[in-house]
Amino acid sequence: MVKKIIVCSVVLALVTSGICLAGEPITFNRDIRQILTNHCYQCHGPDENNREADLRLDNFIGATALRDTGAAIIAGDPNKSLLIERIKSHDESLRMPPPELKKDLNEEQIRLLERWVTEGAEYEDHWSFSTPQRPALPNSHNSWGNNPIDRFIVRKLTAQRLAPNDEAAKEILIRRVTLDLTGIPPTIAEIDAFLDDSRPNSYERLVDRLLESPRYGERLAVDWMDAARYGDSSVFHADGPRDMWAWRDWVINSFNSNKSYKDFTIEQIAGDLIPDATVDQLVASGFNRNHGTTDEGGAIAEEYRVEYIVDRIKTTSTVWLGLTLECAQCHDHKYDPFSQEEYYRLFAYFNQASDKGMQTRRGNEPPIIQVPNRHKLARLPSANARLGALQTEREQYKTEALADFKQWLSEKEKTAVNGPQIPEGRYAFIDFAEQSDQLVSAGTDPMINGMYLGNVKRISNGDENKIELDGKSHVDFGSEFANFEGTDAFSFGANIKAKANVSGAILSRMKDSNNFRGYDFLLSGGVVEIHIIHNWPGNAIKISTKKKIAADKLQHLMVTYDGSQKATGVIVYFDGVAQELTVQQDTLNDSIEADTSFKLGKRDNSLFFTGELHTISVYKRALNAEEVKLDAGQDKLTPILVKSNADRSEQEKALLLDRFYAQDTTFAAHTKAITNQQQLIAELKEPLTSVMVMGDVAKMRPTFILDRGNYASPKKDQEILPGIPQILNLSDAELPQTRLGLAQWITDDKHPLTSRVTVNRIWQTLFGIGIVKTAGDFGSQGDSPSHPDLLDWLAVEFVESGWNLKHLVRLMVTSATYKQSSHADSYSKKIDPLNRLYSHGPRFRLQAEFIRDNALAAGGLLENRIGGPGVKPYQPAGLWNEVSLSGNVRFAQDKGVNNYRRSMYTYWKRSAPAPAMTIFDVPSREKCVVQRPRTNTPLQALVTLNDPQYLEAARALGQRMHTFNTDINEQIIHGYRITTGRRPDTKTVVLLRSYYDNELRRFKSDKDAAAKLLKIGEFTGDESIPVEVQAALTLLSNLLLNLDASITRG
């Protein structure tokens, strides 16, 4: 029995490591490199600064150099090779590797090294550092297969005396490929349609449909989010919110539109440097702004700026090159041929980035780009056309109204002798001239009086009347005066005099106790503020002037409002001059009518004014700029009217015409329609969100090697210029010394790594494990490819297809290799236990996102809207509190459909990511990850059995089953098909029926327990279904959702 175990272990080691069996010649890359890398290169590799005994074993010259005691390797003679002598030595002081390193070689590894030396000790350049060449397709007597992939697979299977598996059943195939290409299971209708499709190309047609599904882009984007370390928070210190979701949506759209992977790469690395870059290309460059940032008070900005660059190098090299270049930050790479100087050449590309080391915890840090709303922008052409039509109509009216103008002008000329003009339609004018005892006239018709309250000082000096308010007094005009709605236009003018930096309400009609409903016109530290409020602060307008009023000087202030419920509808004037405003709130959309009175000198119970009020004017419309000047006593019209028409200049005639149109109601209606249309166009142009993007400093920042990688220890004796590693130098062609040049090098068709790394990751997505198992390490410490010729063939095919991802994916999923049944017989399990030879179809647990999405889809709850901000579905209470500073960020669960969005849209707070996701191996995304672990723990079952999201989905699924048929057995079959994609056999139905019957009996006797179960989640069930039936179906559905067949992609 022991002998059998040893034999099987040897076979397993040989097959899974890519080593050929006895009889085949030894090759360095396949059989030897990893042994030397793992056991020797730490001390005898490329890192010359830390090389022991001046012995180098990573190349032929160093290994065969004659030394005092002989050569480490004498090709063809293992008995005289010191390498073999030392690794076989029984003297611990001589044996290599040193025993204390605990890296002893096993007998099989020693045997391979001896064979290699005997056969000539030939070294090879590392397989991944040479441009891939398309190998010839293998010849095979086996007719199995659909495309070239299968030719490579069957050759190796045959060599290991294995045969390909049968094709999986159609029910299995449609579920497999639908999950792989969309992340969502097929519906029963889709399954039945596929089963009924007898055309020979039915599967290929299915694949083509799935590749065109908008869900395809979401599926591929899930893995890209891990690689790009995408999140909705800043990571370090406060881990505050940021908005990068428009970049995530760009990724989804890029995959769906089948953007060339070359362009996809260039735009993410250097979209900001592309000449005349589009908004999309700028957004794409946000890839390198996804890293964690800090704003911690004690942090050193330069230290973190360097940390961001290090992160960008690691991410770029892992994602596109499959290299561990971060190992060369402090010293030469110990295993791969990359020096520390070459690392800092790459560092120099990113050292020009303009973003700072200290960044905000409250949103996005510049440089940023405003992202337009594409759906709204699509409406712009018609909106602009409508604006043009409205402007034409107004011009036509102006021509038609000339006769009315002449009549208006004649009347104005007759009254001009009466003195200065005021704007038409003044509603009230309070000049404190008509007063008696405690009453003062508002100058309205019919008359409304105000009452002096407190110690109001009234002053009358012949032509001048005013009041002085002491900060304790005011004038109250009652509840019938100036009761404006938020959709009404109005204007208020005030001649006042006040001290510097004074605060207080000039006028108001506002109810403080009713969330400040109403309006006010006030001073705050000398700045004019206007509030128009339904409910503060969520339903209100607040604007303030950037300039303060003049101190101790009589000044005319005026506010006009057009009734649009927008901050843009408010204008403030000082002495007839429009002021620059700051908008602090702009969310008004409801009534502002308040059950209170109109007051001068205070708000409802606050903000008493100190100073002089000379006049207050009120209009039930928004005055134009010229009319505001009239209210301010700047009457330009009367001096013109008293002139004869012949004496008037063209400018004066134009002013008269403008003044006529300003008071004409029909012209005003035309103007309002134009203004509304202009506001609509402005809203259509408003950005949807912003995204942090890349940008470079204006002057090139010098780069130096950092001693041991320490930001504070630059070696300033030698400036390092941007450049690429020598071993990966593809040609003598000059590339820009910018990130754009770097991106162009990475996407060069001859680049040895980019296409291989990408092909391998796509293969990993579809087959569960890559052709190179170490997806993030194609260097010496990474695994050798299980099928090197296949990897190179696919890499060349990918490049020659124009870097076409959909072509690559289609090629893989239409192969017979992919379509095999996942069932493995005992012989295959023994020879190919990890399925590295692909002797059967891939079978593995779904990723976290797709387990949840599968449950939501089964319950009919899944919301399929694409894109938008991150959402916050169920999670345990209080998790964010533990990692938040002083309550700066608290979790607030979303309501409604946001609870049922696809899992990839879950808000990703990287210091406390969604636990139902991380427990299924989703990384925190603080750093780049290109290969998730796949674990199987009891905690995972506790989530799918007890999490409110899954129980709610089970309730909804139970209702779907109940609605489908009155027969419980048919309901069970229906639910089983929804969750697993296949029909259950009779035995399974019997077992499930028994479980349901037991739960039904239990809930009939304990309806309180049933009612308690049904309260979990927000889903509202059909109350006509008895609670015990709903509860029993919920638990039955929960069981179905937890079946291995449900959470496994087989």
GIKAHU-V652801 format. One line per field, one symbol per residue. phi: phi as a letter, one per 40 degrees, with the letter a starting at -180 (. if undefined). psi: psi as a letter, one per 30 degrees, with the letter a starting at -180 (. if undefined). Layout:
# GIKAHU-V652801
phi=???
psi=???
This chain:
# GIKAHU-V652801
phi=.cccccdcccdccccccgcccdhcccbcccbbdcccccbbcdbbbccccbccffbbbcaccccbccbdchccbbdgbccbccdccccbcccccbcbcddccfbdcccccccccccccdchfccbdddccbdcbccccccacccchbaddcccccccdcccfbbcccccdccccccdcccccbgbccccccccccccccccbdccccdccccccccccccccdccccccfcabacgcfcfccabbcccdcccdcccccfddcccdcdcccadcccdfdcddccddccdcbcccbbbcdccbdcdcdccccdcccdcccccbbgbccccccbaddcbbcbccccccccdcccccccccccbccbhccdcbbcbcccccccccdccccccdcccccccccdcccccccccccccccccccchdcbccgccaabbgccaafbbaccgbbccbbbbcbgcccbbbbgcbbabbbbgbbabbbgcccfcccccccaabbacbaaccfcbiccaaaabdcbfgchaabbbbggccbbbbbcacbcaabbbaccbccccfacacbabbbcgcgbcccbbbbbfgbcbcbbcbaabcabcbcbcabcbbgaccbafccbibbcabbbbcacccdccdccccgbcccddcccccdcccccccccccccccccccccccccccccccccccccccccccabbcbcabccbdccbbcccfgcdcbccccacbcdabddcbccacccbdcbccccccccbcdcccbdccccdccccdccbgacdbccccacccccccccbdccdcccccdccccgfcccccccdcccccdccccccbcccccccbccgccgcaccaacccddccccccccccgccccccghccbbcdadcgccdcbbcfgcbbcbccbgcccbcdccccdbcccacdcccccbgcccgcbcbbaccbbbbcdccccccbcdcccccccccdccccccaccccccccccccccbgbccccdccccccccccccccccccaccccccccccgccbcccccdcccdcccccccccccccdcccbcb
psi=eeeeeeeeeeeeeeeffgkllkfklkkeeefeeeeeeffefefhafjffgkkghkkggleeefgkklegakekjkfiffgkeeeeeffkfjfffkklkeffhhkkleeeeeeeeeeeegfhklkkkefgkkkkjlkkkkkfkgkleleefeeefeeeefghlklllklleeeeeeeeeeeffgkllleeeeeeeefjgkfgeeeeeeeeeffkffeeeeefeeeeeeghklglfdlcfhllljgfeeeeeeeeeeefhkkfeeeeeeeeheffkkhkleeeeeeffeggflkllgkegljeeeeeeeeeeeeeeeeeeeffhlhfffgeflkkfflikleeeefeeeeefffkfllejllgibkklklkkkljeeefffeeeeeeeeeeeeeeeeeeeefgeeeeeeeeeeeeeffffakllkkhkekjjggejlkcgkkkfhljlkkklkkkaikjkkjicfkkllkkggfllkkglffkhillfgkklkkkkjlkllkglklkellikjefhhhkalljlkjhfkkkkkjkejkgfilkkllkfkllkkhkkkkkkkkkggfgkfffkkkkjhgkklklkjfkigkgakgkkialkkkflaeglhkkjakkelkkkkhljkleeeeeeeggijfeefeeflleffkleeeeeeeeeeeeefkeeeeeeeeeeeeeeeeeeeffkkealkkllkllekkkkklkjjggkfgikjgfjkklkllkefgjflgkklkhlfeeeeeeegkfgkfeeeeeeeeeeeeefffklejeifgjgaeflllkeieeeeeeeeeeeefghhjeeeeeeeefflfeeflkfkkleeeeeeheghffhfllkklklleefeeeeeeeefgfkjgkkallkliaklkkfefefgkjhgfkkkjkllbfffglkffgkkjjffiljefeffggklfgflkkgjkljljleeeeeefffkeeeeeeeeeeeeeeefelfkeeeeeeeeeeeefglklleeeeeeeeeeeeeeeeefefifeeeeeeffklfkjljffkkeeeeeeeeeeeeeeffkefegkj.
